[in-house]
Amino acid sequence: MRPVLAAWLALSLLAGTGAEEMCGGPPAASTHSIAAPQLSPEERLSPHMPESLRCDACHAIAFQIEEQLRRAEGKVGRKALSELDYVEVLERSCSQGWESYGVQELDGEKRLAGPGLPRQEPMSVMVMGGPWPSRLSKMCHGYVGERGEAQIYGAHRRGPAALRELLCHGEKGACAGGKAGGPAPPKALQNEL
């Protein structure tokens, strides 16, 4: 009797009428449709990071710089790096691929997502590649050129919060928001050129 029961169960499962369905198992799970973010022409085509994503981009850049400098210091026993070494690490940080970053839409708002950024909605579509890696690289090089390698490395040595403050939240920072007012965004765009 047991082989017959096993054969019936196997055939039932193959036919799609499993025991759960026959015995009134849980209802079928509802399906959800998740659309990719709809990007504006600026978001798709501009060589510059859109203003609405600059703060997220700055935090991603600060995270990557911090990670690269921390790894380099780990190789020399957590000692301070020489100027030649930290300049090389900063160049490498900005020239990396940045392919792990992209844009998600969460509650109608587009956000940059990737390593070092707050975890976004797990059930969403992220648009990666395209213009995002070159925009992040360009912004990173702009920060290094504007702030200088020594100032960035000094902030890193004081800790991740100091580096984020220097790059993102200072008076010219991408996250300054209300303090920056009207003049800051055009100046930031001009610095990217």
C-alpha positions in Angstrom: 0.0 0.0 0.0 2.9 2.4 0.8 4.4 2.3 -2.7 0.9 3.1 -4.2 0.5 6.0 -1.9 4.0 7.3 -2.7 3.3 7.0 -6.4 0.0 8.8 -6.1 1.6 11.6 -4.1 4.4 12.0 -6.7 1.9 12.1 -9.6 -0.3 14.5 -7.7 2.6 16.9 -7.2 3.7 16.6 -10.8 0.2 17.3 -12.0 -0.1 20.3 -9.8 -2.7 19.0 -7.4 -0.6 18.5 -4.3 -1.9 17.4 -0.9 -2.0 21.0 0.3 -4.4 22.0 -2.5 -6.6 19.0 -1.9 -6.7 19.4 1.8 -7.5 23.1 1.8 -4.0 24.4 2.3 -3.1 28.1 2.5 -4.5 30.4 -0.1 -2.3 31.1 -3.1 0.1 34.0 -2.5 -0.8 37.3 -4.1 1.6 38.6 -6.8 3.1 42.0 -6.8 4.3 44.0 -9.8 7.3 46.2 -9.2 8.2 48.7 -11.9 11.6 50.2 -12.5 12.1 53.8 -11.6 11.0 56.2 -14.3 14.0 58.4 -15.0 13.6 62.0 -16.2 15.7 63.1 -19.2 18.2 64.8 -16.8 18.5 61.6 -14.8 19.1 59.5 -17.9 21.2 61.8 -20.1 23.0 64.4 -18.0 26.7 63.8 -17.3 26.1 65.4 -13.8 24.6 63.8 -10.7 21.0 65.1 -10.4 20.6 67.5 -7.5 18.0 65.3 -5.8 20.6 62.4 -5.6 23.7 64.5 -4.6 23.4 63.9 -0.9 23.1 60.1 -1.3 26.0 60.2 -3.8 28.2 62.1 -1.3 27.5 59.5 1.4 28.4 56.7 -1.1 31.6 58.5 -2.0 32.5 59.1 1.7 31.9 55.4 2.4 34.1 54.2 -0.4 36.9 56.6 0.5 36.7 55.5 4.1 36.8 51.8 3.2 39.8 52.2 0.8 41.8 54.2 3.3 40.9 51.8 6.2 42.1 48.8 4.1 45.3 50.6 3.1 46.0 51.5 6.8 45.3 47.9 7.7 48.1 46.8 5.5 50.6 49.0 7.3 49.4 48.1 10.8 46.8 50.8 11.3 49.5 53.5 11.2 49.0 56.7 9.3 49.7 56.5 5.6 52.4 58.6 4.0 51.2 61.4 1.7 52.2 59.4 -1.4 50.2 56.4 -0.2 47.0 58.3 0.8 47.1 60.3 -2.5 47.3 57.0 -4.4 44.4 55.5 -2.3 42.2 58.5 -2.9 42.9 58.3 -6.7 42.1 54.6 -6.7 38.9 55.3 -4.6 37.6 57.8 -7.2 38.6 55.7 -10.2 37.0 52.5 -9.1 34.1 51.1 -11.1 31.1 52.2 -8.9 28.9 49.5 -10.7 27.3 48.4 -7.4 25.4 51.7 -7.2 22.1 52.5 -8.8 18.7 54.2 -8.4 15.6 52.9 -6.7 12.3 54.5 -6.3 10.7 54.4 -2.9 7.3 56.0 -2.2 7.7 58.0 -5.4 11.1 59.4 -4.5 14.3 58.3 -6.3 17.2 57.4 -4.1 20.7 56.2 -4.8 21.3 52.7 -3.4 24.4 50.6 -2.8 27.2 49.9 -0.3 27.4 52.4 2.6 23.9 53.9 2.0 20.9 53.2 4.1 19.2 50.0 3.1 16.3 50.8 0.8 13.1 48.8 0.1 14.1 45.2 -0.5 11.3 44.6 -3.0 12.2 47.2 -5.5 13.9 47.5 -8.8 17.3 49.2 -8.9 18.6 50.7 -12.1 22.3 50.2 -12.2 25.1 51.0 -14.7 24.4 53.6 -17.3 25.5 57.1 -16.2 25.7 56.4 -12.4 29.3 55.1 -12.2 30.8 57.9 -14.2 28.7 60.5 -12.2 30.0 59.1 -8.9 33.6 59.0 -10.1 33.3 62.6 -11.4 31.9 63.8 -8.0 34.6 61.9 -6.1 37.4 63.5 -8.1 35.7 66.9 -7.6 35.7 66.4 -3.9 39.3 65.4 -3.8 40.3 68.3 -6.0 38.2 70.8 -4.1 39.0 69.7 -0.6 42.5 68.4 -1.2 43.9 65.0 -0.3 45.5 66.1 3.0 42.2 67.6 4.3 40.3 64.5 3.3 42.8 62.1 4.9 42.9 64.2 8.0 39.1 64.0 8.3 39.4 60.2 7.8 41.9 59.9 10.6 39.3 61.7 12.9 36.7 59.1 11.9 33.9 58.4 9.4 31.6 61.1 10.9 34.3 63.7 10.3 34.8 62.6 6.7 31.0 62.8 6.0 30.9 66.2 7.7 33.7 67.5 5.5 32.4 66.1 2.2 28.6 66.1 2.6 27.4 68.4 5.4 29.7 71.3 5.5 28.7 74.7 4.2 29.3 73.6 0.6 28.2 70.0 1.2 25.6 68.2 -1.0 23.5 67.5 2.1 23.6 71.1 3.5 20.1 71.6 2.1 18.5 74.6 3.8 21.8 76.3 4.7 23.1 76.3 1.1 20.0 78.0 -0.3 19.9 79.0 -3.9 23.6 79.7 -4.8 25.1 76.3 -3.8 23.6 74.0 -6.5 24.9 76.0 -9.5 28.3 76.3 -7.9 28.4 72.5 -7.3 27.5 71.9 -10.9 30.2 74.3 -12.0 32.8 72.5 -10.0 32.1 69.3 -11.8 33.1 70.7 -15.2 
